[in-house]
Amino acid sequence: MICPKCGNEMNGNICENCGNNKQINFNKFIKKDDNKSVIIIFASVIIFFFILGYSFRYLKDLETKDIIKIGNEKIPSVYKVIGKKNIVNVISSSTNYFIYYNTFDFTDDDLYNYVQSLLDINFVESEVDDGMQFVKEIGNNKVLIVEIKSQDSSLCFSYYEKLGSLSDFNLTGNINVGNNNVGYISIPGNFFLSFDDHGVLVYTNSDYRSENIKLSYINGSVDVDNYKTALTAELKKKGANYNLSKTKIYGNDGYVVEQIYSTKYVTTYFFKDVLDKLYTIEITSPNKRSDLFNSIYTYRLENVEN
């Protein structure tokens, strides 16, 4: 199981890398009431829905629906991820989908697995006062939002789009970026792809533009030691203050170069894989203690499931 906070492999409920407890965020949704309270609450919910004229005709179909479609976007449904659950009611239109499930059908593991399915397609968690909210930028100055909230005896999953960008939200989670050519890495959710030129991906902090991470590769017969020599020669020419040392990146022998400039800190990793491909990861920040530098520990080469 992968930790949604740092991307580390988890053997139990608590991540050994960052200390995240996967149960903490979900227990508040699972409510166990006595039968009398359940009947009263459930009756109140049904009356509420009846007064507002909500339709029930889609309930059965939605219980086994794989995809929730908002505009051109497709989001995995609860059924696709964790199986059939009892739906109390649904409200839908072309730009939103509100599905009310029976709270008692869910466990904390169900919720954890569904949240993980959202993180796998680059939703990022946003801080809210109650429940959970996940946001994804979809272009044209629009964001897609998924919310999970507990309402009486129902668990409401809300899917909708609105105008805005990730910078409008107080983000608390990470997204996985990269591709098959450069590898994958987990970085804060408020970073955006600033350009992709000749196989180079550059992600920039939307709040702090001088902070970025660059992923690139070189195919062919470039020797890693020759690359090291060329890079250090360039740094010396710039008059940079740097430190070079050997390291391992995703199990491969390589080098790390830590550079200090007057207005920024730069750390560059480079290595070759078994297929003779040279990879580089460059992290830049004006803050020496930026959490961005710890992103290297999430770097991997295998493809991520979409």
N, C-alpha and C positions, 0 to 999 in steps of 0.2 A: 504494500500500500504506500502511496506517495503522499508526503506531507504537503498540504495546500499552501502552507506559509513559506517554506524554504525549498521544497522540491526534493528533500532527502527521503530515502527509503525508510519507512516506519515498520517496525516489527510488532508494535502494540499500539495502544492509544496515544502514547506520549512520544513525540519526536526526540531522538537522542541528540539531534543537531541543534535545534532551536528551542526545544522545550514545549512546543505547541501541543496542546491537548485537544484531540479532535472531538471530544465529548463536550467541551465547555460551551461551544456555540450552539449546541443543539438540544440540550436537556430542557431548556425553557419552552420548547415547542411541544414536548410530550406531556400531556396533562391527563392524570388519572382521577376522574371524579366518581362519586358514588352514583348508582343507577338513577336515583331520583333527580339528582342535579343534572345528569346527562339528558334525561327526558325533558326537563324544563328548558334547558339551554337549546336542545335540538328543536323543540317546538317553537321557541322564540325565533330561531334562525329561519325556520320554514315560513313562519308568518311574515317575517321581514322581507324575505324574497318574494312572497306572494303579493304583498302590498306594492312592491316596486315592479311587479310584472315580469320577473325573470323567467326565461324559458328553460324547460327541463329536457327538451327533445334530443339534445346532443349528448346527454350524460353517458349513455352506454357506449357510443362510438368513441368518446374521448378516453374511456377507461382502457382502451387498447390501441390508442393512437400513438404512433412512433415519433411524430414531429409536430412541434408547435411552429406555425409559420406566421411571421409578422413581416408584411411587405415581401421583400426578396430574401429575408433571413430565415434560416431554419434552425430551430433549437431542439435538442433532444427532449422528449417528453418524460414525465415521471414513469410511465409504463415502459418506455424503451430502456430506461436505466435500472429500475428496481422492480418492475412488474406491475400487475393490475392492482389498483387501489380504488376504494369506494368514493365516487364523486357525489357531493351534495348538490352543487349547482355550478353553472358556468355562465359567464357574460363575455361576449366576443364581438369584435368588429374588425375592420381591415387593419387597424393600428393598435389593437390591444386584445388581450386574452386574460380573463380572470377565472381561475379554476379553484373551486372550494372542495377540498377533500375532507373525509372524516379523519380527525386528528388521531384516533385510536388505531388507525391502520398503519401508522408510521412508527419506526424505531429511530434511535439516534444514528444507527448505521445506515438506514435508508436515506436519511437527510445528508449524511456525510458523503455517501456515494453520489447523490444527485448534485451536490455542490461541486464535487470533484469533476463531474461531467461538464459543468459550466466552465470551470477553470481550464479544462483540457482544450476548450475552443476559445480561449483567450478572453473570457469575461474576467473582470477584476473586482474584488470586493470593495464596497464603499461603506463608510461608517454611517450608520443611521441610529436613531434613538431606540427603535424597537424592531425586532425581527432581523432579517438579513437582506442586503441589496447588492446586486452584481451588475456591472455596467460594461458595455462594449461599444467602441466607436465603429460606426458602419458607413461613414462617408457622408458627403453632402450636408455637413454640419448637423449630423444626427447621431444619437446614441440609442442603443437597445438596452433596456433595463429588465432585470428579473428580480422580483421581490418575493420573499417568503415570510409570511406573518401568521401568527396564531390569533384567531378570532373566535372566542367562545369555544365551541367544540369542533371548529373547522380550522383547517390549515390552508391558507390562501396562497396560491402561486400566481403571481401577476407578471404578465409579459407585455411590454409595451415599448414604443419608440417615442422619442421627443427630440426637439431641437436642442443642440448643445454639443459640448465636447467633454473629454475626460477631465479637463482642467476645472470644470464646474463642480466636481465632486471631491470629497475628502476620501481619497483612496487609501485602503489599508492592505491591499494584496498585490500579488505579482502576476505578470503574464510571461508566457514562453514565446521567445522570438528567435528568428534565424530561419534556416532552411537546410535542405540536404547537402548543399555545397559547402556551407560554412559551419554547420553544427547548430546546436540549440542552447539557449541560455535563459535563465529566469531573471527578469529585471522588474523594477517597480512599474505598476500599471499606468503611471502618468508619462511614460516615455513613448515617443512616436517615431516612426521611420522618416528620417529627414531626407535621405536620398539613397539610391541603390545604383551604383555606377561601376561597371566593369567587375561585377561580382563582389562589391564591397557594400555591406549593410551598415548604416550609421543610425543609431537610435539616440534621440536627444530628449532631455528632460523638459517637458512642456512648461514647468514652473521655473526652471533654473537652466537656461539655454547653454550655459558654459559647461554643463555636465553631460557627457555622452559616452556611449560604448560602441565600438566598431568591430565587426566580424568580417574577416576576409580570408581568401585562400589563394594559393599559387599551385597550378598543376604543372607537372613536368619534372625536369632534372635539377631543380634548385636544391643545392646542398644546404642543410640546416646550419652548418658551421660557416659556409660562405655568406648566408643570409645574416648570421650573427655579426660577422666581420663588417659587412656593408652597413648594417644598422648602427653599430657602435661608431663606425667612421663618420656617419652622418650626424650622430649626436655630438661627437667631438667637434665637428665643424660648426655646429650650432652653439658650442660652448655650454652644452647642457651638463648639469650635475646628475650623474646616473650611477646605478649599481646593477651589475649583471650577475646572475647566479643560475645554477641548474635547478630544474624542478620537474614535476610530472604533471601532465595535463590529460585527464581522462585516461590514465594508465600509460601514457606515452612519454618518453623522455623528451624534454625540451628545455627552454630557457625562459626566464622572466627578467625583464629590464625595468627597474623602477627609476623614473626620471623626476627631477624637481626643477620647476621653473619659477619665475617670480610671481606668476598669477595662477599657476595650476600644478597639479600632480598627475603624472601619466604612468600607468603600468601596462607594459606590453608583454604578452605571452606568445610564444611561437614554438611549433613542434611539427614533426612529420609522422604520418600514420603508416600502417603496413603497406598501403597502396602508393607510397611515395608522394603523397600530397602534403603540401606545407600549409598549415593553418596559423592564423594570427588573430589574437583577441587584444584589443587596445581599450583601456578604461581611463577616462579623463574626468577629473573633478577639481574644482578650486579648494575643496575640503579634503584634507589629508585623511580624515577619519570617516569619510563618506561610506555608507552601507553599500554603495554601488561596487566598491572594490571587492566585497565578499561574494559578488555574483559569480565569480570564477568557479566557486565550489559547486555551482549548479550546472556547469557546462557539460554537454554530452554530444555524442556524434550520431546516435541512432535516431531514427525518425520518431516523431511523436504521433500518436493516433488522433485523427481529426474526426 
